[in-house]
């Protein structure tokens, strides 16, 4: 997904997406370890998506603290 797609989501949606991505990352790592992963680049893609979500959540957290 693109950054814009993540930024359009609410915080609750981002938290849900983060859980889904972490679960997917676990499954991909498991498939890779057993030699069943067809596209190893998916690991990098999912890791980058997790980092994007965490960054956006942190930005929002900092913005909320500054607003108070």
N, CA, C and O atoms as a Maestro MAE file, in Angstrom:
{
 s_m_m2io_version
 :::
 2.0.0
}

f_m_ct {
 s_m_title
 :::
 protein
 m_atom[272] {
  # First column is atom index #
  i_m_mmod_type
  r_m_x_coord
  r_m_y_coord
  r_m_z_coord
  i_m_residue_number
  s_m_chain_name
  s_m_pdb_residue_name
  s_m_pdb_atom_name
  i_m_atomic_number
  :::
  1 25 0.845 -1.190 0.000 1 A "UNK " " N  " 7
  2 3 0.000 0.000 0.000 1 A "UNK " " CA " 6
  3 2 0.884 1.245 0.000 1 A "UNK " " C  " 6
  4 15 2.055 1.202 0.377 1 A "UNK " " O  " 8
  5 25 0.308 2.311 -0.418 2 A "UNK " " N  " 7
  6 3 1.021 3.584 -0.461 2 A "UNK " " CA " 6
  7 2 0.812 4.335 0.853 2 A "UNK " " C  " 6
  8 15 -0.126 4.057 1.601 2 A "UNK " " O  " 8
  9 25 1.705 5.293 1.119 3 A "UNK " " N  " 7
  10 3 1.588 6.112 2.322 3 A "UNK " " CA " 6
  11 2 0.241 6.820 2.374 3 A "UNK " " C  " 6
  12 15 -0.375 6.916 3.436 3 A "UNK " " O  " 8
  13 25 -0.213 7.314 1.233 4 A "UNK " " N  " 7
  14 3 -1.480 8.044 1.192 4 A "UNK " " CA " 6
  15 2 -2.635 7.163 1.656 4 A "UNK " " C  " 6
  16 15 -3.527 7.623 2.368 4 A "UNK " " O  " 8
  17 25 -2.616 5.904 1.254 5 A "UNK " " N  " 7
  18 3 -3.664 4.976 1.675 5 A "UNK " " CA " 6
  19 2 -3.671 4.806 3.186 5 A "UNK " " C  " 6
  20 15 -4.731 4.779 3.811 5 A "UNK " " O  " 8
  21 25 -2.487 4.691 3.768 6 A "UNK " " N  " 7
  22 3 -2.394 4.539 5.219 6 A "UNK " " CA " 6
  23 2 -2.810 5.824 5.936 6 A "UNK " " C  " 6
  24 15 -3.482 5.768 6.966 6 A "UNK " " O  " 8
  25 25 -2.420 6.965 5.405 7 A "UNK " " N  " 7
  26 3 -2.754 8.240 6.048 7 A "UNK " " CA " 6
  27 2 -4.250 8.535 6.014 7 A "UNK " " C  " 6
  28 15 -4.756 9.273 6.860 7 A "UNK " " O  " 8
  29 25 -4.952 7.971 5.053 8 A "UNK " " N  " 7
  30 3 -6.393 8.173 4.964 8 A "UNK " " CA " 6
  31 2 -7.159 7.329 5.982 8 A "UNK " " C  " 6
  32 15 -8.347 7.562 6.208 8 A "UNK " " O  " 8
  33 25 -6.499 6.361 6.592 9 A "UNK " " N  " 7
  34 3 -7.152 5.485 7.573 9 A "UNK " " CA " 6
  35 2 -7.223 6.168 8.936 9 A "UNK " " C  " 6
  36 15 -6.426 7.052 9.250 9 A "UNK " " O  " 8
  37 25 -8.195 5.736 9.734 10 A "UNK " " N  " 7
  38 3 -8.278 6.230 11.107 10 A "UNK " " CA " 6
  39 2 -7.263 5.479 11.958 10 A "UNK " " C  " 6
  40 15 -6.669 4.498 11.511 10 A "UNK " " O  " 8
  41 25 -7.073 5.942 13.173 11 A "UNK " " N  " 7
  42 3 -6.113 5.311 14.073 11 A "UNK " " CA " 6
  43 2 -6.536 3.877 14.400 11 A "UNK " " C  " 6
  44 15 -5.689 2.985 14.465 11 A "UNK " " O  " 8
  45 25 -7.822 3.649 14.605 12 A "UNK " " N  " 7
  46 3 -8.292 2.296 14.885 12 A "UNK " " CA " 6
  47 2 -8.056 1.376 13.694 12 A "UNK " " C  " 6
  48 15 -7.651 0.225 13.861 12 A "UNK " " O  " 8
  49 25 -8.310 1.883 12.504 13 A "UNK " " N  " 7
  50 3 -8.063 1.088 11.301 13 A "UNK " " CA " 6
  51 2 -6.584 0.766 11.149 13 A "UNK " " C  " 6
  52 15 -6.221 -0.335 10.733 13 A "UNK " " O  " 8
  53 25 -5.731 1.729 11.487 14 A "UNK " " N  " 7
  54 3 -4.294 1.494 11.401 14 A "UNK " " CA " 6
  55 2 -3.849 0.426 12.392 14 A "UNK " " C  " 6
  56 15 -3.018 -0.422 12.066 14 A "UNK " " O  " 8
  57 25 -4.400 0.467 13.599 15 A "UNK " " N  " 7
  58 3 -4.051 -0.560 14.586 15 A "UNK " " CA " 6
  59 2 -4.488 -1.942 14.125 15 A "UNK " " C  " 6
  60 15 -3.771 -2.925 14.316 15 A "UNK " " O  " 8
  61 25 -5.660 -2.013 13.522 16 A "UNK " " N  " 7
  62 3 -6.141 -3.283 12.979 16 A "UNK " " CA " 6
  63 2 -5.243 -3.749 11.842 16 A "UNK " " C  " 6
  64 15 -4.886 -4.925 11.768 16 A "UNK " " O  " 8
  65 25 -4.881 -2.833 10.960 17 A "UNK " " N  " 7
  66 3 -4.012 -3.160 9.829 17 A "UNK " " CA " 6
  67 2 -2.647 -3.622 10.324 17 A "UNK " " C  " 6
  68 15 -2.052 -4.533 9.748 17 A "UNK " " O  " 8
  69 25 -2.149 -2.997 11.392 18 A "UNK " " N  " 7
  70 3 -0.863 -3.386 11.963 18 A "UNK " " CA " 6
  71 2 -0.896 -4.829 12.451 18 A "UNK " " C  " 6
  72 15 0.046 -5.588 12.223 18 A "UNK " " O  " 8
  73 25 -1.972 -5.205 13.117 19 A "UNK " " N  " 7
  74 3 -2.109 -6.588 13.582 19 A "UNK " " CA " 6
  75 2 -2.138 -7.564 12.411 19 A "UNK " " C  " 6
  76 15 -1.521 -8.627 12.458 19 A "UNK " " O  " 8
  77 25 -2.864 -7.188 11.360 20 A "UNK " " N  " 7
  78 3 -2.944 -8.040 10.167 20 A "UNK " " CA " 6
  79 2 -1.567 -8.195 9.518 20 A "UNK " " C  " 6
  80 15 -1.177 -9.295 9.128 20 A "UNK " " O  " 8
  81 25 -0.840 -7.088 9.407 21 A "UNK " " N  " 7
  82 3 0.473 -7.122 8.782 21 A "UNK " " CA " 6
  83 2 1.460 -7.957 9.594 21 A "UNK " " C  " 6
  84 15 2.258 -8.704 9.027 21 A "UNK " " O  " 8
  85 25 1.406 -7.833 10.915 22 A "UNK " " N  " 7
  86 3 2.304 -8.632 11.757 22 A "UNK " " CA " 6
  87 2 1.984 -10.112 11.629 22 A "UNK " " C  " 6
  88 15 2.890 -10.945 11.605 22 A "UNK " " O  " 8
  89 25 0.715 -10.440 11.548 23 A "UNK " " N  " 7
  90 3 0.310 -11.829 11.352 23 A "UNK " " CA " 6
  91 2 0.784 -12.340 9.994 23 A "UNK " " C  " 6
  92 15 1.289 -13.456 9.880 23 A "UNK " " O  " 8
  93 25 0.616 -11.519 8.980 24 A "UNK " " N  " 7
  94 3 1.065 -11.901 7.642 24 A "UNK " " CA " 6
  95 2 2.581 -12.082 7.607 24 A "UNK " " C  " 6
  96 15 3.084 -13.005 6.966 24 A "UNK " " O  " 8
  97 25 3.303 -11.206 8.289 25 A "UNK " " N  " 7
  98 3 4.760 -11.302 8.344 25 A "UNK " " CA " 6
  99 2 5.190 -12.607 9.003 25 A "UNK " " C  " 6
  100 15 6.117 -13.269 8.537 25 A "UNK " " O  " 8
  101 25 4.520 -12.969 10.078 26 A "UNK " " N  " 7
  102 3 4.827 -14.233 10.744 26 A "UNK " " CA " 6
  103 2 4.611 -15.406 9.791 26 A "UNK " " C  " 6
  104 15 5.457 -16.294 9.684 26 A "UNK " " O  " 8
  105 25 3.471 -15.401 9.100 27 A "UNK " " N  " 7
  106 3 3.172 -16.492 8.167 27 A "UNK " " CA " 6
  107 2 4.181 -16.556 7.024 27 A "UNK " " C  " 6
  108 15 4.574 -17.643 6.600 27 A "UNK " " O  " 8
  109 25 4.596 -15.404 6.528 28 A "UNK " " N  " 7
  110 3 5.597 -15.378 5.462 28 A "UNK " " CA " 6
  111 2 6.940 -15.908 5.945 28 A "UNK " " C  " 6
  112 15 7.608 -16.657 5.232 28 A "UNK " " O  " 8
  113 25 7.339 -15.520 7.161 29 A "UNK " " N  " 7
  114 3 8.600 -16.031 7.714 29 A "UNK " " CA " 6
  115 2 8.545 -17.540 7.885 29 A "UNK " " C  " 6
  116 15 9.519 -18.240 7.612 29 A "UNK " " O  " 8
  117 25 7.405 -18.034 8.335 30 A "UNK " " N  " 7
  118 3 7.231 -19.478 8.517 30 A "UNK " " CA " 6
  119 2 7.315 -20.196 7.167 30 A "UNK " " C  " 6
  120 15 7.976 -21.228 7.051 30 A "UNK " " O  " 8
  121 25 6.650 -19.655 6.158 31 A "UNK " " N  " 7
  122 3 6.695 -20.246 4.819 31 A "UNK " " CA " 6
  123 2 8.112 -20.214 4.246 31 A "UNK " " C  " 6
  124 15 8.547 -21.157 3.585 31 A "UNK " " O  " 8
  125 25 8.812 -19.133 4.505 32 A "UNK " " N  " 7
  126 3 10.184 -19.001 4.005 32 A "UNK " " CA " 6
  127 2 11.097 -20.029 4.671 32 A "UNK " " C  " 6
  128 15 11.960 -20.618 4.020 32 A "UNK " " O  " 8
  129 25 10.903 -20.235 5.954 33 A "UNK " " N  " 7
  130 3 11.740 -21.191 6.689 33 A "UNK " " CA " 6
  131 2 11.508 -22.624 6.214 33 A "UNK " " C  " 6
  132 15 12.426 -23.444 6.237 33 A "UNK " " O  " 8
  133 25 10.302 -22.919 5.791 34 A "UNK " " N  " 7
  134 3 9.995 -24.269 5.326 34 A "UNK " " CA " 6
  135 2 10.231 -24.431 3.825 34 A "UNK " " C  " 6
  136 15 10.045 -25.518 3.277 34 A "UNK " " O  " 8
  137 25 10.641 -23.346 3.162 35 A "UNK " " N  " 7
  138 3 10.948 -23.398 1.744 35 A "UNK " " CA " 6
  139 2 9.742 -23.353 0.838 35 A "UNK " " C  " 6
  140 15 9.836 -23.728 -0.331 35 A "UNK " " O  " 8
  141 25 8.620 -22.907 1.341 36 A "UNK " " N  " 7
  142 3 7.393 -22.880 0.544 36 A "UNK " " CA " 6
  143 2 7.034 -21.488 0.035 36 A "UNK " " C  " 6
  144 15 6.015 -21.322 -0.636 36 A "UNK " " O  " 8
  145 25 7.848 -20.496 0.341 37 A "UNK " " N  " 7
  146 3 7.539 -19.122 -0.059 37 A "UNK " " CA " 6
  147 2 7.902 -18.909 -1.524 37 A "UNK " " C  " 6
  148 15 9.059 -19.068 -1.912 37 A "UNK " " O  " 8
  149 25 6.919 -18.552 -2.327 38 A "UNK " " N  " 7
  150 3 7.126 -18.378 -3.767 38 A "UNK " " CA " 6
  151 2 7.857 -17.074 -4.081 38 A "UNK " " C  " 6
  152 15 8.697 -17.034 -4.979 38 A "UNK " " O  " 8
  153 25 7.538 -16.001 -3.339 39 A "UNK " " N  " 7
  154 3 8.128 -14.701 -3.615 39 A "UNK " " CA " 6
  155 2 8.751 -14.147 -2.335 39 A "UNK " " C  " 6
  156 15 8.039 -13.563 -1.518 39 A "UNK " " O  " 8
  157 25 10.066 -14.312 -2.138 40 A "UNK " " N  " 7
  158 3 10.721 -13.835 -0.917 40 A "UNK " " CA " 6
  159 2 10.689 -12.321 -0.740 40 A "UNK " " C  " 6
  160 15 10.873 -11.825 0.372 40 A "UNK " " O  " 8
  161 25 10.457 -11.581 -1.826 41 A "UNK " " N  " 7
  162 3 10.396 -10.123 -1.714 41 A "UNK " " CA " 6
  163 2 9.165 -9.656 -0.939 41 A "UNK " " C  " 6
  164 15 9.109 -8.512 -0.488 41 A "UNK " " O  " 8
  165 25 8.190 -10.533 -0.786 42 A "UNK " " N  " 7
  166 3 7.006 -10.175 0.003 42 A "UNK " " CA " 6
  167 2 7.383 -9.888 1.449 42 A "UNK " " C  " 6
  168 15 6.734 -9.075 2.107 42 A "UNK " " O  " 8
  169 25 8.426 -10.547 1.953 43 A "UNK " " N  " 7
  170 3 8.885 -10.283 3.321 43 A "UNK " " CA " 6
  171 2 9.277 -8.813 3.463 43 A "UNK " " C  " 6
  172 15 8.879 -8.150 4.420 43 A "UNK " " O  " 8
  173 25 10.054 -8.309 2.511 44 A "UNK " " N  " 7
  174 3 10.481 -6.908 2.572 44 A "UNK " " CA " 6
  175 2 9.304 -5.963 2.446 44 A "UNK " " C  " 6
  176 15 9.238 -4.953 3.145 44 A "UNK " " O  " 8
  177 25 8.391 -6.277 1.575 45 A "UNK " " N  " 7
  178 3 7.224 -5.415 1.360 45 A "UNK " " CA " 6
  179 2 6.385 -5.307 2.631 45 A "UNK " " C  " 6
  180 15 5.960 -4.216 3.012 45 A "UNK " " O  " 8
  181 25 6.154 -6.433 3.278 46 A "UNK " " N  " 7
  182 3 5.338 -6.432 4.497 46 A "UNK " " CA " 6
  183 2 6.078 -5.701 5.616 46 A "UNK " " C  " 6
  184 15 5.460 -4.951 6.372 46 A "UNK " " O  " 8
  185 25 7.381 -5.907 5.733 47 A "UNK " " N  " 7
  186 3 8.148 -5.206 6.757 47 A "UNK " " CA " 6
  187 2 8.093 -3.697 6.563 47 A "UNK " " C  " 6
  188 15 7.989 -2.945 7.532 47 A "UNK " " O  " 8
  189 25 8.162 -3.255 5.313 48 A "UNK " " N  " 7
  190 3 8.099 -1.818 5.032 48 A "UNK " " CA " 6
  191 2 6.712 -1.257 5.326 48 A "UNK " " C  " 6
  192 15 6.583 -0.133 5.809 48 A "UNK " " O  " 8
  193 25 5.681 -2.035 5.035 49 A "UNK " " N  " 7
  194 3 4.318 -1.596 5.357 49 A "UNK " " CA " 6
  195 2 4.135 -1.469 6.868 49 A "UNK " " C  " 6
  196 15 3.491 -0.532 7.339 49 A "UNK " " O  " 8
  197 25 4.701 -2.411 7.632 50 A "UNK " " N  " 7
  198 3 4.627 -2.334 9.096 50 A "UNK " " CA " 6
  199 2 5.314 -1.056 9.569 50 A "UNK " " C  " 6
  200 15 4.790 -0.348 10.430 50 A "UNK " " O  " 8
  201 25 6.472 -0.764 9.015 51 A "UNK " " N  " 7
  202 3 7.203 0.444 9.402 51 A "UNK " " CA " 6
  203 2 6.411 1.705 9.051 51 A "UNK " " C  " 6
  204 15 6.409 2.667 9.818 51 A "UNK " " O  " 8
  205 25 5.740 1.705 7.899 52 A "UNK " " N  " 7
  206 3 4.931 2.862 7.507 52 A "UNK " " CA " 6
  207 2 3.802 3.097 8.501 52 A "UNK " " C  " 6
  208 15 3.558 4.227 8.922 52 A "UNK " " O  " 8
  209 25 3.117 2.021 8.873 53 A "UNK " " N  " 7
  210 3 1.998 2.144 9.812 53 A "UNK " " CA " 6
  211 2 2.495 2.644 11.161 53 A "UNK " " C  " 6
  212 15 1.888 3.534 11.756 53 A "UNK " " O  " 8
  213 25 3.592 2.080 11.643 54 A "UNK " " N  " 7
  214 3 4.131 2.507 12.933 54 A "UNK " " CA " 6
  215 2 4.561 3.972 12.904 54 A "UNK " " C  " 6
  216 15 4.373 4.694 13.884 54 A "UNK " " O  " 8
  217 25 5.128 4.408 11.800 55 A "UNK " " N  " 7
  218 3 5.547 5.802 11.664 55 A "UNK " " CA " 6
  219 2 4.348 6.738 11.708 55 A "UNK " " C  " 6
  220 15 4.382 7.760 12.394 55 A "UNK " " O  " 8
  221 25 3.304 6.402 10.990 56 A "UNK " " N  " 7
  222 3 2.110 7.249 10.968 56 A "UNK " " CA " 6
  223 2 1.454 7.296 12.347 56 A "UNK " " C  " 6
  224 15 1.011 8.354 12.793 56 A "UNK " " O  " 8
  225 25 1.395 6.143 13.020 57 A "UNK " " N  " 7
  226 3 0.823 6.122 14.375 57 A "UNK " " CA " 6
  227 2 1.640 6.992 15.314 57 A "UNK " " C  " 6
  228 15 1.076 7.709 16.142 57 A "UNK " " O  " 8
  229 25 2.951 6.939 15.197 58 A "UNK " " N  " 7
  230 3 3.822 7.751 16.062 58 A "UNK " " CA " 6
  231 2 3.654 9.236 15.753 58 A "UNK " " C  " 6
  232 15 3.619 10.056 16.671 58 A "UNK " " O  " 8
  233 25 3.550 9.590 14.485 59 A "UNK " " N  " 7
  234 3 3.338 10.989 14.107 59 A "UNK " " CA " 6
  235 2 2.053 11.520 14.718 59 A "UNK " " C  " 6
  236 15 2.012 12.639 15.230 59 A "UNK " " O  " 8
  237 25 1.002 10.707 14.659 60 A "UNK " " N  " 7
  238 3 -0.281 11.131 15.234 60 A "UNK " " CA " 6
  239 2 -0.189 11.267 16.746 60 A "UNK " " C  " 6
  240 15 -0.782 12.176 17.328 60 A "UNK " " O  " 8
  241 25 0.544 10.377 17.376 61 A "UNK " " N  " 7
  242 3 0.714 10.446 18.827 61 A "UNK " " CA " 6
  243 2 1.436 11.732 19.221 61 A "UNK " " C  " 6
  244 15 1.046 12.393 20.184 61 A "UNK " " O  " 8
  245 25 2.473 12.084 18.494 62 A "UNK " " N  " 7
  246 3 3.224 13.303 18.777 62 A "UNK " " CA " 6
  247 2 2.356 14.531 18.532 62 A "UNK " " C  " 6
  248 15 2.401 15.490 19.302 62 A "UNK " " O  " 8
  249 25 1.569 14.504 17.464 63 A "UNK " " N  " 7
  250 3 0.686 15.630 17.149 63 A "UNK " " CA " 6
  251 2 -0.334 15.839 18.251 63 A "UNK " " C  " 6
  252 15 -0.634 16.978 18.607 63 A "UNK " " O  " 8
  253 25 -0.874 14.750 18.799 64 A "UNK " " N  " 7
  254 3 -1.857 14.848 19.883 64 A "UNK " " CA " 6
  255 2 -1.217 15.436 21.135 64 A "UNK " " C  " 6
  256 15 -1.838 16.251 21.818 64 A "UNK " " O  " 8
  257 25 -0.006 15.043 21.442 65 A "UNK " " N  " 7
  258 3 0.675 15.572 22.625 65 A "UNK " " CA " 6
  259 2 0.962 17.059 22.479 65 A "UNK " " C  " 6
  260 15 0.855 17.808 23.451 65 A "UNK " " O  " 8
  261 25 1.326 17.496 21.276 66 A "UNK " " N  " 7
  262 3 1.574 18.908 21.061 66 A "UNK " " CA " 6
  263 2 0.295 19.731 21.134 66 A "UNK " " C  " 6
  264 15 0.320 20.888 21.555 66 A "UNK " " O  " 8
  265 25 -0.820 19.139 20.726 67 A "UNK " " N  " 7
  266 3 -2.084 19.848 20.760 67 A "UNK " " CA " 6
  267 2 -2.567 20.080 22.198 67 A "UNK " " C  " 6
  268 15 -3.284 21.044 22.469 67 A "UNK " " O  " 8
  269 25 -2.181 19.215 23.092 68 A "UNK " " N  " 7
  270 3 -2.610 19.358 24.501 68 A "UNK " " CA " 6
  271 2 -1.692 20.264 25.194 68 A "UNK " " C  " 6
  272 15 -1.865 20.525 26.385 68 A "UNK " " O  " 8
  :::
 }
 m_bond[271] {
  # First column is bond index #
  i_m_from
  i_m_to
  i_m_order
  :::
  1 1 2 1
  2 2 3 1
  3 3 4 2
  4 3 5 1
  5 5 6 1
  6 6 7 1
  7 7 8 2
  8 7 9 1
  9 9 10 1
  10 10 11 1
  11 11 12 2
  12 11 13 1
  13 13 14 1
  14 14 15 1
  15 15 16 2
  16 15 17 1
  17 17 18 1
  18 18 19 1
  19 19 20 2
  20 19 21 1
  21 21 22 1
  22 22 23 1
  23 23 24 2
  24 23 25 1
  25 25 26 1
  26 26 27 1
  27 27 28 2
  28 27 29 1
  29 29 30 1
  30 30 31 1
  31 31 32 2
  32 31 33 1
  33 33 34 1
  34 34 35 1
  35 35 36 2
  36 35 37 1
  37 37 38 1
  38 38 39 1
  39 39 40 2
  40 39 41 1
  41 41 42 1
  42 42 43 1
  43 43 44 2
  44 43 45 1
  45 45 46 1
  46 46 47 1
  47 47 48 2
  48 47 49 1
  49 49 50 1
  50 50 51 1
  51 51 52 2
  52 51 53 1
  53 53 54 1
  54 54 55 1
  55 55 56 2
  56 55 57 1
  57 57 58 1
  58 58 59 1
  59 59 60 2
  60 59 61 1
  61 61 62 1
  62 62 63 1
  63 63 64 2
  64 63 65 1
  65 65 66 1
  66 66 67 1
  67 67 68 2
  68 67 69 1
  69 69 70 1
  70 70 71 1
  71 71 72 2
  72 71 73 1
  73 73 74 1
  74 74 75 1
  75 75 76 2
  76 75 77 1
  77 77 78 1
  78 78 79 1
  79 79 80 2
  80 79 81 1
  81 81 82 1
  82 82 83 1
  83 83 84 2
  84 83 85 1
  85 85 86 1
  86 86 87 1
  87 87 88 2
  88 87 89 1
  89 89 90 1
  90 90 91 1
  91 91 92 2
  92 91 93 1
  93 93 94 1
  94 94 95 1
  95 95 96 2
  96 95 97 1
  97 97 98 1
  98 98 99 1
  99 99 100 2
  100 99 101 1
  101 101 102 1
  102 102 103 1
  103 103 104 2
  104 103 105 1
  105 105 106 1
  106 106 107 1
  107 107 108 2
  108 107 109 1
  109 109 110 1
  110 110 111 1
  111 111 112 2
  112 111 113 1
  113 113 114 1
  114 114 115 1
  115 115 116 2
  116 115 117 1
  117 117 118 1
  118 118 119 1
  119 119 120 2
  120 119 121 1
  121 121 122 1
  122 122 123 1
  123 123 124 2
  124 123 125 1
  125 125 126 1
  126 126 127 1
  127 127 128 2
  128 127 129 1
  129 129 130 1
  130 130 131 1
  131 131 132 2
  132 131 133 1
  133 133 134 1
  134 134 135 1
  135 135 136 2
  136 135 137 1
  137 137 138 1
  138 138 139 1
  139 139 140 2
  140 139 141 1
  141 141 142 1
  142 142 143 1
  143 143 144 2
  144 143 145 1
  145 145 146 1
  146 146 147 1
  147 147 148 2
  148 147 149 1
  149 149 150 1
  150 150 151 1
  151 151 152 2
  152 151 153 1
  153 153 154 1
  154 154 155 1
  155 155 156 2
  156 155 157 1
  157 157 158 1
  158 158 159 1
  159 159 160 2
  160 159 161 1
  161 161 162 1
  162 162 163 1
  163 163 164 2
  164 163 165 1
  165 165 166 1
  166 166 167 1
  167 167 168 2
  168 167 169 1
  169 169 170 1
  170 170 171 1
  171 171 172 2
  172 171 173 1
  173 173 174 1
  174 174 175 1
  175 175 176 2
  176 175 177 1
  177 177 178 1
  178 178 179 1
  179 179 180 2
  180 179 181 1
  181 181 182 1
  182 182 183 1
  183 183 184 2
  184 183 185 1
  185 185 186 1
  186 186 187 1
  187 187 188 2
  188 187 189 1
  189 189 190 1
  190 190 191 1
  191 191 192 2
  192 191 193 1
  193 193 194 1
  194 194 195 1
  195 195 196 2
  196 195 197 1
  197 197 198 1
  198 198 199 1
  199 199 200 2
  200 199 201 1
  201 201 202 1
  202 202 203 1
  203 203 204 2
  204 203 205 1
  205 205 206 1
  206 206 207 1
  207 207 208 2
  208 207 209 1
  209 209 210 1
  210 210 211 1
  211 211 212 2
  212 211 213 1
  213 213 214 1
  214 214 215 1
  215 215 216 2
  216 215 217 1
  217 217 218 1
  218 218 219 1
  219 219 220 2
  220 219 221 1
  221 221 222 1
  222 222 223 1
  223 223 224 2
  224 223 225 1
  225 225 226 1
  226 226 227 1
  227 227 228 2
  228 227 229 1
  229 229 230 1
  230 230 231 1
  231 231 232 2
  232 231 233 1
  233 233 234 1
  234 234 235 1
  235 235 236 2
  236 235 237 1
  237 237 238 1
  238 238 239 1
  239 239 240 2
  240 239 241 1
  241 241 242 1
  242 242 243 1
  243 243 244 2
  244 243 245 1
  245 245 246 1
  246 246 247 1
  247 247 248 2
  248 247 249 1
  249 249 250 1
  250 250 251 1
  251 251 252 2
  252 251 253 1
  253 253 254 1
  254 254 255 1
  255 255 256 2
  256 255 257 1
  257 257 258 1
  258 258 259 1
  259 259 260 2
  260 259 261 1
  261 261 262 1
  262 262 263 1
  263 263 264 2
  264 263 265 1
  265 265 266 1
  266 266 267 1
  267 267 268 2
  268 267 269 1
  269 269 270 1
  270 270 271 1
  271 271 272 2
  :::
 }
}
